[in-house]
Amino acid sequence: MTRPPLPSPDIFQHVRIIMGMVIGLSVTRLLNGLVRIIQHPGQTPLYPVHIGWVLTLLLMLVHFWWWEFWLIALPSWTFQTYLFLIVYTIVLFFLSAFLFPDTISDYAGYEDFFLARRRWFFAFFALTVLFDLVDTLIKGPAHYAMFSAEYWFRVPVYLILCGIAIATPSRRFHIAFVTVGLLYEIIWILRHFETLS
C-alpha cells in the first residue's frame, strides 16, 4: 500500500523550517561579529574588504530567504532536492564562519586573517555560485527564463573572479571585487527580485 503524496506547499513549509534554522545561525554569526567590532573597536584592526564581504554575505542570506519562497511552486519534492537545499544553507553558514571565526588571535588583524584564509572563503563562495545555478534549474524553465542571458554570463564571471581572488593577495583587486560585487548584487536584487511574482 502506497502513501498518498503530500501537497507540495506543505512539504515546502516543512523544509523551510530547517533551512531557516541554518540561515538564522549564519545571520547570527555575522551580526555577533559586527557587534563585537562595535563593542571593542580598538581590539582588532579592521579591514574594509572584510567588512564589505560581511555586508555582502548578510545581503545574500536575506536574499536567499526571500528568493527560496519560489520553491513553494515546485510540483514535487524528492529527498535529493531537500538534501541539496540543506547543503546549500550549510555552505552559506561556512562562509559566515570563515568571516568571523571563534578567534583571530593568531593574526595581526582582519586584513591579515582575511588574506591568509581567502582560499577557503572564495572556494566556498564559488560553490555558492554553482549551488545557485542548480537551485535556479530546479525551479524550472519559467523561473530561469526571467533572468535572460545576463544570468548565464554572471555565473562564469563570478567563478573566474573567485579563482583570481584565491590566487592573488592584491589589495587593489580585493577592494574592487567586493565593491563592485556588493553594488551589483543590490542592483541585481532590485531588478529581478523586488516582488515574488
Rosetta constraint file for C-alpha pairs under 8 A:
AtomPair CA 6 CA 10 HARMONIC 6.85 0.50
AtomPair CA 6 CA 11 HARMONIC 6.81 0.50
AtomPair CA 7 CA 11 HARMONIC 6.62 0.50
AtomPair CA 8 CA 12 HARMONIC 6.22 0.50
AtomPair CA 8 CA 72 HARMONIC 6.86 0.50
AtomPair CA 8 CA 73 HARMONIC 7.45 0.50
AtomPair CA 8 CA 74 HARMONIC 6.64 0.50
AtomPair CA 8 CA 75 HARMONIC 6.14 0.50
AtomPair CA 8 CA 76 HARMONIC 5.90 0.50
AtomPair CA 8 CA 77 HARMONIC 6.89 0.50
AtomPair CA 9 CA 13 HARMONIC 6.30 0.50
AtomPair CA 9 CA 72 HARMONIC 5.14 0.50
AtomPair CA 9 CA 73 HARMONIC 7.16 0.50
AtomPair CA 10 CA 14 HARMONIC 6.42 0.50
AtomPair CA 11 CA 15 HARMONIC 6.26 0.50
AtomPair CA 11 CA 77 HARMONIC 7.38 0.50
AtomPair CA 12 CA 16 HARMONIC 5.88 0.50
AtomPair CA 12 CA 71 HARMONIC 6.79 0.50
AtomPair CA 12 CA 72 HARMONIC 5.68 0.50
AtomPair CA 13 CA 17 HARMONIC 6.60 0.50
AtomPair CA 13 CA 72 HARMONIC 7.95 0.50
AtomPair CA 14 CA 18 HARMONIC 7.61 0.50
AtomPair CA 15 CA 19 HARMONIC 6.45 0.50
AtomPair CA 15 CA 82 HARMONIC 6.91 0.50
AtomPair CA 16 CA 20 HARMONIC 5.90 0.50
AtomPair CA 17 CA 21 HARMONIC 6.37 0.50
AtomPair CA 18 CA 22 HARMONIC 6.51 0.50
AtomPair CA 18 CA 86 HARMONIC 7.61 0.50
AtomPair CA 19 CA 23 HARMONIC 6.17 0.50
AtomPair CA 19 CA 85 HARMONIC 7.41 0.50
AtomPair CA 19 CA 86 HARMONIC 6.20 0.50
AtomPair CA 19 CA 89 HARMONIC 6.42 0.50
AtomPair CA 20 CA 24 HARMONIC 5.78 0.50
AtomPair CA 20 CA 65 HARMONIC 7.58 0.50
AtomPair CA 21 CA 25 HARMONIC 6.34 0.50
AtomPair CA 22 CA 26 HARMONIC 6.39 0.50
AtomPair CA 22 CA 89 HARMONIC 6.14 0.50
AtomPair CA 22 CA 90 HARMONIC 6.69 0.50
AtomPair CA 22 CA 93 HARMONIC 6.89 0.50
AtomPair CA 23 CA 27 HARMONIC 6.25 0.50
AtomPair CA 23 CA 61 HARMONIC 6.67 0.50
AtomPair CA 23 CA 65 HARMONIC 7.79 0.50
AtomPair CA 23 CA 89 HARMONIC 6.28 0.50
AtomPair CA 23 CA 92 HARMONIC 7.56 0.50
AtomPair CA 23 CA 93 HARMONIC 6.91 0.50
AtomPair CA 24 CA 28 HARMONIC 6.02 0.50
AtomPair CA 25 CA 29 HARMONIC 6.13 0.50
AtomPair CA 25 CA 93 HARMONIC 7.12 0.50
AtomPair CA 26 CA 30 HARMONIC 6.46 0.50
AtomPair CA 26 CA 61 HARMONIC 7.80 0.50
AtomPair CA 26 CA 92 HARMONIC 7.04 0.50
AtomPair CA 26 CA 93 HARMONIC 4.79 0.50
AtomPair CA 26 CA 96 HARMONIC 5.63 0.50
AtomPair CA 26 CA 97 HARMONIC 7.64 0.50
AtomPair CA 27 CA 31 HARMONIC 6.09 0.50
AtomPair CA 27 CA 58 HARMONIC 6.54 0.50
AtomPair CA 27 CA 61 HARMONIC 7.09 0.50
AtomPair CA 27 CA 96 HARMONIC 7.68 0.50
AtomPair CA 28 CA 32 HARMONIC 5.91 0.50
AtomPair CA 29 CA 33 HARMONIC 6.23 0.50
AtomPair CA 29 CA 96 HARMONIC 6.39 0.50
AtomPair CA 29 CA 97 HARMONIC 6.92 0.50
AtomPair CA 29 CA 100 HARMONIC 7.02 0.50
AtomPair CA 30 CA 34 HARMONIC 6.28 0.50
AtomPair CA 30 CA 54 HARMONIC 6.74 0.50
AtomPair CA 30 CA 58 HARMONIC 7.23 0.50
AtomPair CA 30 CA 96 HARMONIC 6.11 0.50
AtomPair CA 30 CA 99 HARMONIC 7.70 0.50
AtomPair CA 30 CA 100 HARMONIC 6.76 0.50
AtomPair CA 31 CA 35 HARMONIC 6.09 0.50
AtomPair CA 32 CA 36 HARMONIC 6.07 0.50
AtomPair CA 33 CA 37 HARMONIC 6.39 0.50
AtomPair CA 33 CA 100 HARMONIC 5.90 0.50
AtomPair CA 34 CA 38 HARMONIC 6.38 0.50
AtomPair CA 35 CA 39 HARMONIC 6.02 0.50
AtomPair CA 36 CA 40 HARMONIC 5.98 0.50
AtomPair CA 36 CA 41 HARMONIC 7.94 0.50
AtomPair CA 37 CA 41 HARMONIC 5.17 0.50
AtomPair CA 37 CA 43 HARMONIC 7.90 0.50
AtomPair CA 37 CA 44 HARMONIC 7.81 0.50
AtomPair CA 40 CA 44 HARMONIC 7.86 0.50
AtomPair CA 41 CA 45 HARMONIC 7.92 0.50
AtomPair CA 44 CA 108 HARMONIC 7.70 0.50
AtomPair CA 44 CA 109 HARMONIC 5.30 0.50
AtomPair CA 44 CA 110 HARMONIC 7.00 0.50
AtomPair CA 45 CA 108 HARMONIC 7.62 0.50
AtomPair CA 45 CA 109 HARMONIC 4.88 0.50
AtomPair CA 45 CA 110 HARMONIC 6.24 0.50
AtomPair CA 45 CA 111 HARMONIC 7.75 0.50
AtomPair CA 46 CA 50 HARMONIC 7.75 0.50
AtomPair CA 46 CA 51 HARMONIC 7.83 0.50
AtomPair CA 46 CA 109 HARMONIC 6.60 0.50
AtomPair CA 46 CA 110 HARMONIC 5.51 0.50
AtomPair CA 46 CA 111 HARMONIC 6.89 0.50
AtomPair CA 47 CA 51 HARMONIC 6.50 0.50
AtomPair CA 47 CA 109 HARMONIC 7.81 0.50
AtomPair CA 47 CA 110 HARMONIC 5.54 0.50
AtomPair CA 47 CA 111 HARMONIC 5.01 0.50
AtomPair CA 48 CA 52 HARMONIC 5.97 0.50
AtomPair CA 48 CA 175 HARMONIC 7.81 0.50
AtomPair CA 49 CA 53 HARMONIC 6.29 0.50
AtomPair CA 49 CA 111 HARMONIC 7.84 0.50
AtomPair CA 49 CA 174 HARMONIC 6.65 0.50
AtomPair CA 49 CA 175 HARMONIC 5.69 0.50
AtomPair CA 49 CA 178 HARMONIC 6.47 0.50
AtomPair CA 50 CA 54 HARMONIC 6.30 0.50
AtomPair CA 50 CA 99 HARMONIC 7.24 0.50
AtomPair CA 50 CA 110 HARMONIC 6.78 0.50
AtomPair CA 50 CA 111 HARMONIC 7.06 0.50
AtomPair CA 50 CA 114 HARMONIC 6.60 0.50
AtomPair CA 51 CA 55 HARMONIC 6.28 0.50
AtomPair CA 52 CA 56 HARMONIC 6.13 0.50
AtomPair CA 52 CA 178 HARMONIC 5.98 0.50
AtomPair CA 52 CA 179 HARMONIC 7.07 0.50
AtomPair CA 52 CA 182 HARMONIC 7.51 0.50
AtomPair CA 53 CA 57 HARMONIC 5.93 0.50
AtomPair CA 53 CA 99 HARMONIC 7.89 0.50
AtomPair CA 53 CA 178 HARMONIC 6.32 0.50
AtomPair CA 54 CA 58 HARMONIC 6.16 0.50
AtomPair CA 54 CA 96 HARMONIC 7.75 0.50
AtomPair CA 54 CA 99 HARMONIC 6.84 0.50
AtomPair CA 55 CA 59 HARMONIC 6.22 0.50
AtomPair CA 55 CA 182 HARMONIC 7.89 0.50
AtomPair CA 56 CA 60 HARMONIC 6.16 0.50
AtomPair CA 56 CA 178 HARMONIC 7.83 0.50
AtomPair CA 56 CA 181 HARMONIC 7.87 0.50
AtomPair CA 56 CA 182 HARMONIC 5.53 0.50
AtomPair CA 56 CA 185 HARMONIC 7.94 0.50
AtomPair CA 57 CA 61 HARMONIC 6.10 0.50
AtomPair CA 57 CA 95 HARMONIC 7.88 0.50
AtomPair CA 57 CA 96 HARMONIC 7.36 0.50
AtomPair CA 58 CA 62 HARMONIC 6.30 0.50
AtomPair CA 59 CA 63 HARMONIC 5.95 0.50
AtomPair CA 60 CA 64 HARMONIC 5.85 0.50
AtomPair CA 61 CA 65 HARMONIC 6.38 0.50
AtomPair CA 61 CA 92 HARMONIC 7.60 0.50
AtomPair CA 62 CA 66 HARMONIC 6.40 0.50
AtomPair CA 63 CA 67 HARMONIC 6.07 0.50
AtomPair CA 63 CA 189 HARMONIC 7.68 0.50
AtomPair CA 64 CA 68 HARMONIC 5.96 0.50
AtomPair CA 65 CA 69 HARMONIC 7.08 0.50
AtomPair CA 67 CA 193 HARMONIC 7.14 0.50
AtomPair CA 67 CA 196 HARMONIC 7.52 0.50
AtomPair CA 69 CA 196 HARMONIC 7.90 0.50
AtomPair CA 70 CA 74 HARMONIC 7.65 0.50
AtomPair CA 70 CA 139 HARMONIC 7.37 0.50
AtomPair CA 70 CA 196 HARMONIC 7.37 0.50
AtomPair CA 71 CA 139 HARMONIC 6.62 0.50
AtomPair CA 73 CA 139 HARMONIC 8.00 0.50
AtomPair CA 74 CA 139 HARMONIC 6.50 0.50
AtomPair CA 77 CA 81 HARMONIC 6.53 0.50
AtomPair CA 77 CA 82 HARMONIC 7.38 0.50
AtomPair CA 78 CA 82 HARMONIC 6.45 0.50
AtomPair CA 79 CA 83 HARMONIC 5.98 0.50
AtomPair CA 80 CA 84 HARMONIC 6.01 0.50
AtomPair CA 81 CA 85 HARMONIC 6.33 0.50
AtomPair CA 82 CA 86 HARMONIC 6.37 0.50
AtomPair CA 83 CA 87 HARMONIC 6.16 0.50
AtomPair CA 84 CA 88 HARMONIC 6.10 0.50
AtomPair CA 85 CA 89 HARMONIC 6.34 0.50
AtomPair CA 85 CA 135 HARMONIC 7.99 0.50
AtomPair CA 86 CA 90 HARMONIC 6.27 0.50
AtomPair CA 87 CA 91 HARMONIC 6.20 0.50
AtomPair CA 88 CA 92 HARMONIC 6.51 0.50
AtomPair CA 88 CA 128 HARMONIC 7.11 0.50
AtomPair CA 88 CA 131 HARMONIC 6.43 0.50
AtomPair CA 89 CA 93 HARMONIC 6.28 0.50
AtomPair CA 90 CA 94 HARMONIC 6.25 0.50
AtomPair CA 91 CA 95 HARMONIC 6.45 0.50
AtomPair CA 91 CA 124 HARMONIC 6.68 0.50
AtomPair CA 91 CA 127 HARMONIC 7.71 0.50
AtomPair CA 91 CA 128 HARMONIC 7.01 0.50
AtomPair CA 92 CA 96 HARMONIC 6.52 0.50
AtomPair CA 92 CA 128 HARMONIC 7.28 0.50
AtomPair CA 93 CA 97 HARMONIC 6.29 0.50
AtomPair CA 94 CA 98 HARMONIC 6.10 0.50
AtomPair CA 94 CA 124 HARMONIC 7.65 0.50
AtomPair CA 95 CA 99 HARMONIC 6.43 0.50
AtomPair CA 95 CA 121 HARMONIC 6.13 0.50
AtomPair CA 95 CA 124 HARMONIC 6.60 0.50
AtomPair CA 95 CA 125 HARMONIC 7.10 0.50
AtomPair CA 96 CA 100 HARMONIC 6.36 0.50
AtomPair CA 97 CA 101 HARMONIC 5.22 0.50
AtomPair CA 98 CA 117 HARMONIC 7.76 0.50
AtomPair CA 98 CA 120 HARMONIC 7.62 0.50
AtomPair CA 98 CA 121 HARMONIC 6.18 0.50
AtomPair CA 99 CA 114 HARMONIC 7.48 0.50
AtomPair CA 99 CA 121 HARMONIC 7.81 0.50
AtomPair CA 104 CA 109 HARMONIC 7.24 0.50
AtomPair CA 104 CA 110 HARMONIC 7.68 0.50
AtomPair CA 104 CA 113 HARMONIC 6.80 0.50
AtomPair CA 107 CA 112 HARMONIC 5.89 0.50
AtomPair CA 107 CA 113 HARMONIC 5.54 0.50
AtomPair CA 108 CA 112 HARMONIC 5.81 0.50
AtomPair CA 108 CA 113 HARMONIC 7.32 0.50
AtomPair CA 109 CA 113 HARMONIC 6.14 0.50
AtomPair CA 110 CA 114 HARMONIC 5.78 0.50
AtomPair CA 111 CA 115 HARMONIC 6.08 0.50
AtomPair CA 112 CA 116 HARMONIC 6.06 0.50
AtomPair CA 113 CA 117 HARMONIC 6.12 0.50
AtomPair CA 114 CA 118 HARMONIC 5.55 0.50
AtomPair CA 115 CA 169 HARMONIC 6.14 0.50
AtomPair CA 117 CA 121 HARMONIC 6.62 0.50
AtomPair CA 118 CA 122 HARMONIC 5.96 0.50
AtomPair CA 118 CA 165 HARMONIC 7.35 0.50
AtomPair CA 118 CA 166 HARMONIC 6.11 0.50
AtomPair CA 119 CA 123 HARMONIC 5.91 0.50
AtomPair CA 119 CA 165 HARMONIC 7.63 0.50
AtomPair CA 119 CA 166 HARMONIC 4.66 0.50
AtomPair CA 119 CA 167 HARMONIC 7.65 0.50
AtomPair CA 120 CA 124 HARMONIC 6.25 0.50
AtomPair CA 121 CA 125 HARMONIC 6.10 0.50
AtomPair CA 122 CA 126 HARMONIC 5.95 0.50
AtomPair CA 122 CA 162 HARMONIC 5.43 0.50
AtomPair CA 122 CA 163 HARMONIC 7.52 0.50
AtomPair CA 122 CA 165 HARMONIC 6.73 0.50
AtomPair CA 122 CA 166 HARMONIC 6.07 0.50
AtomPair CA 123 CA 127 HARMONIC 6.31 0.50
AtomPair CA 123 CA 162 HARMONIC 7.04 0.50
AtomPair CA 123 CA 163 HARMONIC 7.83 0.50
AtomPair CA 123 CA 166 HARMONIC 7.30 0.50
AtomPair CA 124 CA 128 HARMONIC 6.39 0.50
AtomPair CA 125 CA 129 HARMONIC 6.66 0.50
AtomPair CA 125 CA 162 HARMONIC 7.23 0.50
AtomPair CA 126 CA 130 HARMONIC 6.58 0.50
AtomPair CA 126 CA 158 HARMONIC 7.17 0.50
AtomPair CA 126 CA 159 HARMONIC 5.56 0.50
AtomPair CA 126 CA 162 HARMONIC 5.98 0.50
AtomPair CA 127 CA 131 HARMONIC 6.12 0.50
AtomPair CA 128 CA 132 HARMONIC 5.93 0.50
AtomPair CA 129 CA 133 HARMONIC 6.38 0.50
AtomPair CA 129 CA 155 HARMONIC 6.44 0.50
AtomPair CA 129 CA 158 HARMONIC 7.24 0.50
AtomPair CA 129 CA 159 HARMONIC 7.23 0.50
AtomPair CA 130 CA 134 HARMONIC 6.47 0.50
AtomPair CA 130 CA 155 HARMONIC 7.62 0.50
AtomPair CA 131 CA 135 HARMONIC 6.00 0.50
AtomPair CA 132 CA 136 HARMONIC 6.03 0.50
AtomPair CA 133 CA 137 HARMONIC 6.35 0.50
AtomPair CA 133 CA 155 HARMONIC 7.54 0.50
AtomPair CA 134 CA 138 HARMONIC 6.15 0.50
AtomPair CA 135 CA 139 HARMONIC 6.59 0.50
AtomPair CA 136 CA 140 HARMONIC 7.05 0.50
AtomPair CA 136 CA 143 HARMONIC 6.98 0.50
AtomPair CA 136 CA 144 HARMONIC 5.96 0.50
AtomPair CA 137 CA 141 HARMONIC 7.01 0.50
AtomPair CA 137 CA 143 HARMONIC 7.93 0.50
AtomPair CA 137 CA 144 HARMONIC 6.76 0.50
AtomPair CA 139 CA 143 HARMONIC 5.92 0.50
AtomPair CA 139 CA 144 HARMONIC 7.58 0.50
AtomPair CA 140 CA 144 HARMONIC 6.69 0.50
AtomPair CA 141 CA 145 HARMONIC 5.82 0.50
AtomPair CA 142 CA 146 HARMONIC 6.89 0.50
AtomPair CA 143 CA 147 HARMONIC 7.91 0.50
AtomPair CA 144 CA 148 HARMONIC 7.51 0.50
AtomPair CA 146 CA 192 HARMONIC 7.87 0.50
AtomPair CA 147 CA 151 HARMONIC 5.62 0.50
AtomPair CA 147 CA 192 HARMONIC 7.29 0.50
AtomPair CA 148 CA 152 HARMONIC 7.83 0.50
AtomPair CA 149 CA 153 HARMONIC 6.45 0.50
AtomPair CA 150 CA 154 HARMONIC 5.97 0.50
AtomPair CA 151 CA 155 HARMONIC 6.40 0.50
AtomPair CA 152 CA 156 HARMONIC 7.30 0.50
AtomPair CA 153 CA 157 HARMONIC 6.42 0.50
AtomPair CA 154 CA 158 HARMONIC 6.15 0.50
AtomPair CA 155 CA 159 HARMONIC 6.36 0.50
AtomPair CA 156 CA 160 HARMONIC 6.10 0.50
AtomPair CA 157 CA 161 HARMONIC 6.16 0.50
AtomPair CA 158 CA 162 HARMONIC 6.08 0.50
AtomPair CA 159 CA 163 HARMONIC 6.23 0.50
AtomPair CA 160 CA 164 HARMONIC 6.31 0.50
AtomPair CA 161 CA 165 HARMONIC 6.09 0.50
AtomPair CA 161 CA 177 HARMONIC 7.61 0.50
AtomPair CA 162 CA 166 HARMONIC 6.15 0.50
AtomPair CA 163 CA 167 HARMONIC 6.34 0.50
AtomPair CA 164 CA 168 HARMONIC 6.01 0.50
AtomPair CA 165 CA 169 HARMONIC 7.17 0.50
AtomPair CA 165 CA 173 HARMONIC 7.65 0.50
AtomPair CA 165 CA 174 HARMONIC 6.87 0.50
AtomPair CA 169 CA 174 HARMONIC 7.63 0.50
AtomPair CA 170 CA 174 HARMONIC 6.40 0.50
AtomPair CA 171 CA 175 HARMONIC 6.13 0.50
AtomPair CA 172 CA 176 HARMONIC 6.21 0.50
AtomPair CA 173 CA 177 HARMONIC 6.00 0.50
AtomPair CA 174 CA 178 HARMONIC 6.18 0.50
AtomPair CA 175 CA 179 HARMONIC 6.06 0.50
AtomPair CA 176 CA 180 HARMONIC 5.95 0.50
AtomPair CA 177 CA 181 HARMONIC 5.68 0.50
AtomPair CA 178 CA 182 HARMONIC 5.91 0.50
AtomPair CA 179 CA 183 HARMONIC 6.32 0.50
AtomPair CA 180 CA 184 HARMONIC 5.93 0.50
AtomPair CA 181 CA 185 HARMONIC 6.10 0.50
AtomPair CA 182 CA 186 HARMONIC 6.35 0.50
AtomPair CA 183 CA 187 HARMONIC 6.33 0.50
AtomPair CA 184 CA 188 HARMONIC 5.90 0.50
AtomPair CA 185 CA 189 HARMONIC 6.06 0.50
AtomPair CA 186 CA 190 HARMONIC 6.26 0.50
AtomPair CA 187 CA 191 HARMONIC 6.11 0.50
AtomPair CA 188 CA 192 HARMONIC 6.06 0.50
AtomPair CA 188 CA 193 HARMONIC 7.68 0.50
AtomPair CA 189 CA 193 HARMONIC 4.93 0.50
AtomPair CA 189 CA 194 HARMONIC 6.48 0.50
AtomPair CA 190 CA 194 HARMONIC 5.15 0.50
